[in-house]
Amino acid sequence: MNKFEIRKAVQEDKGRIWEIIQQAITLRREQGSQQWQDGYPNEDVIQSDIDRGYGHVVEADGRIVGYVAIIFDVEPVYNDIVGQWLSDGDYVGIHRLASAQDPHVKGVGTGIMKGVESIALEHGIYSIKVDTNFDNGGMLHVFDKLGYQYCGEVYFRGAARRAFEKLLK
């Protein structure tokens, strides 16, 4: 059983979401990564996620411990993959996945991705597409563990990112 609950973010969650995003930015910097070191994501992006219904918070024991944008719209940069997706139909796109560091709760990334799979299936969508930085070992591990397949590279804000897809049964 998943100990994490995912729900749509509401305006009152924005402060906590922004804390978690800032923690993730700091962690990526401490790990020597350039990911999220250029002013993205910022508070305007998070506000847009909430306004558009993309933003979701992840709770454990009633406390918000993670954030993810779950997007049912087409991600334009995914149309220009250097490589090939496993499928061409509808998909759920995942962006801005972050887990809290205060305290760090083991398994948040995996819990988020499992929750996203359930949400996709509830909407009758059988594909999840996601990307991450080449040096994001935590997310690369989660994708490998959950059976996501490497499909190629996509480019965000001029930087190559590893693209993955999982087909749900």
PyRosetta script that sets phi, psi and omega in degrees:
from pyrosetta import init, pose_from_sequence

init()
pose = pose_from_sequence("MNKFEIRKAVQEDKGRIWEIIQQAITLRREQGSQQWQDGYPNEDVIQSDIDRGYGHVVEADGRIVGYVAIIFDVEPVYNDIVGQWLSDGDYVGIHRLASAQDPHVKGVGTGIMKGVESIALEHGIYSIKVDTNFDNGGMLHVFDKLGYQYCGEVYFRGAARRAFEKLLK")
pose.set_psi(1, 138.7)
pose.set_omega(1, -179.2)
pose.set_phi(2, -78.8)
pose.set_psi(2, 125.2)
pose.set_omega(2, 179.6)
pose.set_phi(3, -81.9)
pose.set_psi(3, -0.4)
pose.set_omega(3, -178.0)
pose.set_phi(4, -105.8)
pose.set_psi(4, 140.6)
pose.set_omega(4, 175.6)
pose.set_phi(5, -113.8)
pose.set_psi(5, 131.6)
pose.set_omega(5, 177.8)
pose.set_phi(6, -109.8)
pose.set_psi(6, 134.0)
pose.set_omega(6, 176.3)
pose.set_phi(7, -143.2)
pose.set_psi(7, 160.5)
pose.set_omega(7, 176.4)
pose.set_phi(8, -62.8)
pose.set_psi(8, 139.7)
pose.set_omega(8, 177.5)
pose.set_phi(9, -73.9)
pose.set_psi(9, 145.4)
pose.set_omega(9, 173.7)
pose.set_phi(10, -117.7)
pose.set_psi(10, 166.2)
pose.set_omega(10, -175.3)
pose.set_phi(11, -53.1)
pose.set_psi(11, -38.2)
pose.set_omega(11, -178.1)
pose.set_phi(12, -64.7)
pose.set_psi(12, -16.6)
pose.set_omega(12, 179.9)
pose.set_phi(13, -84.0)
pose.set_psi(13, -12.6)
pose.set_omega(13, -169.3)
pose.set_phi(14, -57.2)
pose.set_psi(14, -41.6)
pose.set_omega(14, -179.4)
pose.set_phi(15, -59.9)
pose.set_psi(15, -47.1)
pose.set_omega(15, 179.5)
pose.set_phi(16, -66.6)
pose.set_psi(16, -40.1)
pose.set_omega(16, 177.7)
pose.set_phi(17, -58.9)
pose.set_psi(17, -46.4)
pose.set_omega(17, -178.2)
pose.set_phi(18, -63.5)
pose.set_psi(18, -37.2)
pose.set_omega(18, 174.6)
pose.set_phi(19, -58.9)
pose.set_psi(19, -44.8)
pose.set_omega(19, -178.2)
pose.set_phi(20, -66.1)
pose.set_psi(20, -42.3)
pose.set_omega(20, 178.0)
pose.set_phi(21, -61.4)
pose.set_psi(21, -44.3)
pose.set_omega(21, 179.2)
pose.set_phi(22, -62.9)
pose.set_psi(22, -38.1)
pose.set_omega(22, 176.5)
pose.set_phi(23, -62.8)
pose.set_psi(23, -41.3)
pose.set_omega(23, 179.6)
pose.set_phi(24, -66.5)
pose.set_psi(24, -39.8)
pose.set_omega(24, 178.1)
pose.set_phi(25, -61.0)
pose.set_psi(25, -45.3)
pose.set_omega(25, 178.9)
pose.set_phi(26, -63.0)
pose.set_psi(26, -44.5)
pose.set_omega(26, 179.6)
pose.set_phi(27, -60.6)
pose.set_psi(27, -44.5)
pose.set_omega(27, 179.9)
pose.set_phi(28, -61.9)
pose.set_psi(28, -41.0)
pose.set_omega(28, 178.4)
pose.set_phi(29, -63.6)
pose.set_psi(29, -45.4)
pose.set_omega(29, -180.0)
pose.set_phi(30, -62.7)
pose.set_psi(30, -28.0)
pose.set_omega(30, 178.5)
pose.set_phi(31, -84.3)
pose.set_psi(31, 1.2)
pose.set_omega(31, 177.3)
pose.set_phi(32, 83.6)
pose.set_psi(32, 15.7)
pose.set_omega(32, -177.9)
pose.set_phi(33, -90.3)
pose.set_psi(33, 151.3)
pose.set_omega(33, 171.6)
pose.set_phi(34, -90.6)
pose.set_psi(34, -8.8)
pose.set_omega(34, -178.8)
pose.set_phi(35, -62.3)
pose.set_psi(35, 131.3)
pose.set_omega(35, 177.2)
pose.set_phi(36, 64.8)
pose.set_psi(36, 26.5)
pose.set_omega(36, -179.4)
pose.set_phi(37, -106.3)
pose.set_psi(37, 12.0)
pose.set_omega(37, -174.3)
pose.set_phi(38, -117.2)
pose.set_psi(38, 22.2)
pose.set_omega(38, -179.7)
pose.set_phi(39, 90.5)
pose.set_psi(39, 2.5)
pose.set_omega(39, 177.0)
pose.set_phi(40, -122.1)
pose.set_psi(40, 138.4)
pose.set_omega(40, -7.8)
pose.set_phi(41, -75.4)
pose.set_psi(41, 157.4)
pose.set_omega(41, 179.0)
pose.set_phi(42, -126.1)
pose.set_psi(42, 179.6)
pose.set_omega(42, -176.1)
pose.set_phi(43, -62.4)
pose.set_psi(43, -32.4)
pose.set_omega(43, 178.2)
pose.set_phi(44, -65.6)
pose.set_psi(44, -38.4)
pose.set_omega(44, 177.8)
pose.set_phi(45, -63.6)
pose.set_psi(45, -44.7)
pose.set_omega(45, 179.8)
pose.set_phi(46, -63.8)
pose.set_psi(46, -42.2)
pose.set_omega(46, 178.1)
pose.set_phi(47, -61.2)
pose.set_psi(47, -42.4)
pose.set_omega(47, 178.1)
pose.set_phi(48, -62.2)
pose.set_psi(48, -41.8)
pose.set_omega(48, 176.8)
pose.set_phi(49, -57.0)
pose.set_psi(49, -46.3)
pose.set_omega(49, -178.6)
pose.set_phi(50, -64.8)
pose.set_psi(50, -46.6)
pose.set_omega(50, -178.1)
pose.set_phi(51, -61.4)
pose.set_psi(51, -35.9)
pose.set_omega(51, -176.5)
pose.set_phi(52, -89.5)
pose.set_psi(52, -2.4)
pose.set_omega(52, 179.5)
pose.set_phi(53, 80.9)
pose.set_psi(53, 12.5)
pose.set_omega(53, 179.1)
pose.set_phi(54, -82.3)
pose.set_psi(54, -35.0)
pose.set_omega(54, -172.4)
pose.set_phi(55, -69.2)
pose.set_psi(55, 133.4)
pose.set_omega(55, 176.9)
pose.set_phi(56, -134.4)
pose.set_psi(56, 139.6)
pose.set_omega(56, 173.9)
pose.set_phi(57, -105.5)
pose.set_psi(57, 154.6)
pose.set_omega(57, 179.8)
pose.set_phi(58, -116.8)
pose.set_psi(58, 126.9)
pose.set_omega(58, -178.0)
pose.set_phi(59, -116.1)
pose.set_psi(59, 145.2)
pose.set_omega(59, 170.2)
pose.set_phi(60, -133.8)
pose.set_psi(60, 127.1)
pose.set_omega(60, -178.8)
pose.set_phi(61, 52.8)
pose.set_psi(61, 38.8)
pose.set_omega(61, 175.9)
pose.set_phi(62, 77.7)
pose.set_psi(62, 5.4)
pose.set_omega(62, -179.5)
pose.set_phi(63, -115.0)
pose.set_psi(63, 137.3)
pose.set_omega(63, 178.0)
pose.set_phi(64, -73.1)
pose.set_psi(64, 119.9)
pose.set_omega(64, -177.0)
pose.set_phi(65, -121.1)
pose.set_psi(65, 0.1)
pose.set_omega(65, -180.0)
pose.set_phi(66, -163.6)
pose.set_psi(66, 167.2)
pose.set_omega(66, -178.6)
pose.set_phi(67, -144.4)
pose.set_psi(67, 146.8)
pose.set_omega(67, 174.8)
pose.set_phi(68, -156.8)
pose.set_psi(68, 144.2)
pose.set_omega(68, 171.5)
pose.set_phi(69, -97.9)
pose.set_psi(69, 121.0)
pose.set_omega(69, 179.6)
pose.set_phi(70, -108.9)
pose.set_psi(70, 116.3)
pose.set_omega(70, -169.1)
pose.set_phi(71, -119.0)
pose.set_psi(71, 122.1)
pose.set_omega(71, 179.5)
pose.set_phi(72, -95.3)
pose.set_psi(72, -3.4)
pose.set_omega(72, 177.7)
pose.set_phi(73, -88.2)
pose.set_psi(73, 165.6)
pose.set_omega(73, 177.7)
pose.set_phi(74, -67.7)
pose.set_psi(74, 135.9)
pose.set_omega(74, 173.1)
pose.set_phi(75, -95.0)
pose.set_psi(75, 106.5)
pose.set_omega(75, -173.0)
pose.set_phi(76, -54.1)
pose.set_psi(76, -38.8)
pose.set_omega(76, -178.2)
pose.set_phi(77, -67.1)
pose.set_psi(77, -21.0)
pose.set_omega(77, 178.1)
pose.set_phi(78, -70.6)
pose.set_psi(78, -17.7)
pose.set_omega(78, 176.4)
pose.set_phi(79, -70.9)
pose.set_psi(79, -19.0)
pose.set_omega(79, -175.8)
pose.set_phi(80, -111.2)
pose.set_psi(80, 37.3)
pose.set_omega(80, -179.6)
pose.set_phi(81, -64.2)
pose.set_psi(81, 138.8)
pose.set_omega(81, 170.2)
pose.set_phi(82, -92.7)
pose.set_psi(82, 95.6)
pose.set_omega(82, -170.2)
pose.set_phi(83, 139.3)
pose.set_psi(83, -150.4)
pose.set_omega(83, -179.9)
pose.set_phi(84, -152.4)
pose.set_psi(84, 130.6)
pose.set_omega(84, 174.2)
pose.set_phi(85, -69.3)
pose.set_psi(85, 160.6)
pose.set_omega(85, 177.7)
pose.set_phi(86, -75.9)
pose.set_psi(86, -25.2)
pose.set_omega(86, -176.7)
pose.set_phi(87, -143.5)
pose.set_psi(87, 163.4)
pose.set_omega(87, -179.7)
pose.set_phi(88, -115.1)
pose.set_psi(88, -0.6)
pose.set_omega(88, -175.1)
pose.set_phi(89, -86.6)
pose.set_psi(89, -161.4)
pose.set_omega(89, 178.6)
pose.set_phi(90, -60.7)
pose.set_psi(90, 148.6)
pose.set_omega(90, 178.8)
pose.set_phi(91, -151.1)
pose.set_psi(91, 163.0)
pose.set_omega(91, 170.9)
pose.set_phi(92, -101.8)
pose.set_psi(92, 130.6)
pose.set_omega(92, 175.6)
pose.set_phi(93, -102.1)
pose.set_psi(93, 143.0)
pose.set_omega(93, -178.3)
pose.set_phi(94, -118.5)
pose.set_psi(94, 130.6)
pose.set_omega(94, 176.1)
pose.set_phi(95, -139.8)
pose.set_psi(95, 161.4)
pose.set_omega(95, 170.7)
pose.set_phi(96, 55.2)
pose.set_psi(96, 41.1)
pose.set_omega(96, 177.5)
pose.set_phi(97, -76.6)
pose.set_psi(97, 127.3)
pose.set_omega(97, -179.6)
pose.set_phi(98, -147.1)
pose.set_psi(98, 144.7)
pose.set_omega(98, 176.3)
pose.set_phi(99, -119.1)
pose.set_psi(99, 146.9)
pose.set_omega(99, -177.7)
pose.set_phi(100, -66.2)
pose.set_psi(100, 151.8)
pose.set_omega(100, 174.7)
pose.set_phi(101, -112.1)
pose.set_psi(101, 4.5)
pose.set_omega(101, -174.9)
pose.set_phi(102, -131.3)
pose.set_psi(102, 68.9)
pose.set_omega(102, 7.8)
pose.set_phi(103, -94.9)
pose.set_psi(103, 161.2)
pose.set_omega(103, 172.7)
pose.set_phi(104, -74.7)
pose.set_psi(104, 128.0)
pose.set_omega(104, 178.5)
pose.set_phi(105, -111.7)
pose.set_psi(105, 120.8)
pose.set_omega(105, -177.9)
pose.set_phi(106, -62.7)
pose.set_psi(106, 136.1)
pose.set_omega(106, 173.1)
pose.set_phi(107, 91.2)
pose.set_psi(107, 6.2)
pose.set_omega(107, -177.5)
pose.set_phi(108, -62.3)
pose.set_psi(108, -45.9)
pose.set_omega(108, -179.3)
pose.set_phi(109, -58.8)
pose.set_psi(109, -45.5)
pose.set_omega(109, 178.2)
pose.set_phi(110, -64.4)
pose.set_psi(110, -43.3)
pose.set_omega(110, 179.1)
pose.set_phi(111, -61.3)
pose.set_psi(111, -41.2)
pose.set_omega(111, 177.7)
pose.set_phi(112, -61.2)
pose.set_psi(112, -49.1)
pose.set_omega(112, -176.2)
pose.set_phi(113, -65.0)
pose.set_psi(113, -37.6)
pose.set_omega(113, 175.6)
pose.set_phi(114, -64.7)
pose.set_psi(114, -40.1)
pose.set_omega(114, 177.7)
pose.set_phi(115, -63.9)
pose.set_psi(115, -40.6)
pose.set_omega(115, 177.9)
pose.set_phi(116, -62.2)
pose.set_psi(116, -40.1)
pose.set_omega(116, 178.0)
pose.set_phi(117, -59.8)
pose.set_psi(117, -43.4)
pose.set_omega(117, 178.6)
pose.set_phi(118, -63.5)
pose.set_psi(118, -43.0)
pose.set_omega(118, 179.5)
pose.set_phi(119, -62.7)
pose.set_psi(119, -42.9)
pose.set_omega(119, 178.7)
pose.set_phi(120, -59.5)
pose.set_psi(120, -47.7)
pose.set_omega(120, -179.0)
pose.set_phi(121, -62.4)
pose.set_psi(121, -38.1)
pose.set_omega(121, 177.4)
pose.set_phi(122, -60.5)
pose.set_psi(122, -28.3)
pose.set_omega(122, 179.3)
pose.set_phi(123, -94.8)
pose.set_psi(123, 5.9)
pose.set_omega(123, 178.6)
pose.set_phi(124, 71.7)
pose.set_psi(124, 26.8)
pose.set_omega(124, 178.9)
pose.set_phi(125, -111.7)
pose.set_psi(125, 132.8)
pose.set_omega(125, -169.8)
pose.set_phi(126, -116.5)
pose.set_psi(126, 20.7)
pose.set_omega(126, 178.0)
pose.set_phi(127, -140.4)
pose.set_psi(127, 136.8)
pose.set_omega(127, 172.5)
pose.set_phi(128, -122.5)
pose.set_psi(128, 128.4)
pose.set_omega(128, 176.9)
pose.set_phi(129, -116.4)
pose.set_psi(129, 138.9)
pose.set_omega(129, -174.5)
pose.set_phi(130, -153.1)
pose.set_psi(130, 156.8)
pose.set_omega(130, 176.4)
pose.set_phi(131, -140.4)
pose.set_psi(131, 160.2)
pose.set_omega(131, 176.1)
pose.set_phi(132, -153.6)
pose.set_psi(132, 167.5)
pose.set_omega(132, 178.3)
pose.set_phi(133, -68.0)
pose.set_psi(133, 152.5)
pose.set_omega(133, -178.8)
pose.set_phi(134, -60.5)
pose.set_psi(134, -27.4)
pose.set_omega(134, -175.1)
pose.set_phi(135, -105.6)
pose.set_psi(135, 16.4)
pose.set_omega(135, 179.4)
pose.set_phi(136, -90.3)
pose.set_psi(136, 79.3)
pose.set_omega(136, -174.8)
pose.set_phi(137, -58.2)
pose.set_psi(137, -36.6)
pose.set_omega(137, -180.0)
pose.set_phi(138, -61.5)
pose.set_psi(138, -48.7)
pose.set_omega(138, -179.6)
pose.set_phi(139, -70.3)
pose.set_psi(139, -38.6)
pose.set_omega(139, 177.9)
pose.set_phi(140, -59.6)
pose.set_psi(140, -38.3)
pose.set_omega(140, 177.8)
pose.set_phi(141, -65.1)
pose.set_psi(141, -44.4)
pose.set_omega(141, 179.2)
pose.set_phi(142, -60.8)
pose.set_psi(142, -46.3)
pose.set_omega(142, -179.6)
pose.set_phi(143, -59.8)
pose.set_psi(143, -43.5)
pose.set_omega(143, 179.7)
pose.set_phi(144, -63.6)
pose.set_psi(144, -47.0)
pose.set_omega(144, -177.2)
pose.set_phi(145, -60.9)
pose.set_psi(145, -35.7)
pose.set_omega(145, -175.3)
pose.set_phi(146, -95.2)
pose.set_psi(146, 5.7)
pose.set_omega(146, 173.7)
pose.set_phi(147, 84.7)
pose.set_psi(147, 22.4)
pose.set_omega(147, 174.6)
pose.set_phi(148, -75.7)
pose.set_psi(148, 141.3)
pose.set_omega(148, -177.8)
pose.set_phi(149, -106.0)
pose.set_psi(149, 134.0)
pose.set_omega(149, 177.5)
pose.set_phi(150, -67.8)
pose.set_psi(150, 129.5)
pose.set_omega(150, -175.2)
pose.set_phi(151, -117.2)
pose.set_psi(151, -16.3)
pose.set_omega(151, -178.7)
pose.set_phi(152, 144.9)
pose.set_psi(152, -152.9)
pose.set_omega(152, -177.8)
pose.set_phi(153, -122.6)
pose.set_psi(153, 144.7)
pose.set_omega(153, 170.0)
pose.set_phi(154, -124.3)
pose.set_psi(154, 161.4)
pose.set_omega(154, -175.8)
pose.set_phi(155, -120.7)
pose.set_psi(155, 121.5)
pose.set_omega(155, 174.7)
pose.set_phi(156, -116.0)
pose.set_psi(156, 130.0)
pose.set_omega(156, 177.0)
pose.set_phi(157, 46.4)
pose.set_psi(157, 40.5)
pose.set_omega(157, 174.8)
pose.set_phi(158, 82.4)
pose.set_psi(158, 1.1)
pose.set_omega(158, -177.7)
pose.set_phi(159, -114.7)
pose.set_psi(159, 138.0)
pose.set_omega(159, 177.2)
pose.set_phi(160, -72.1)
pose.set_psi(160, 140.9)
pose.set_omega(160, 177.9)
pose.set_phi(161, -134.3)
pose.set_psi(161, 146.3)
pose.set_omega(161, 178.6)
pose.set_phi(162, -76.8)
pose.set_psi(162, 129.9)
pose.set_omega(162, -176.9)
pose.set_phi(163, -109.7)
pose.set_psi(163, 137.3)
pose.set_omega(163, -177.6)
pose.set_phi(164, -132.8)
pose.set_psi(164, 154.6)
pose.set_omega(164, 174.6)
pose.set_phi(165, -140.0)
pose.set_psi(165, 147.4)
pose.set_omega(165, 172.2)
pose.set_phi(166, -130.5)
pose.set_psi(166, 130.3)
pose.set_omega(166, 174.8)
pose.set_phi(167, -94.4)
pose.set_psi(167, 128.5)
pose.set_omega(167, -178.7)
pose.set_phi(168, -94.7)
pose.set_psi(168, 144.8)
pose.set_omega(168, -178.4)
pose.set_phi(169, -101.6)
pose.dump_pdb("model.pdb")
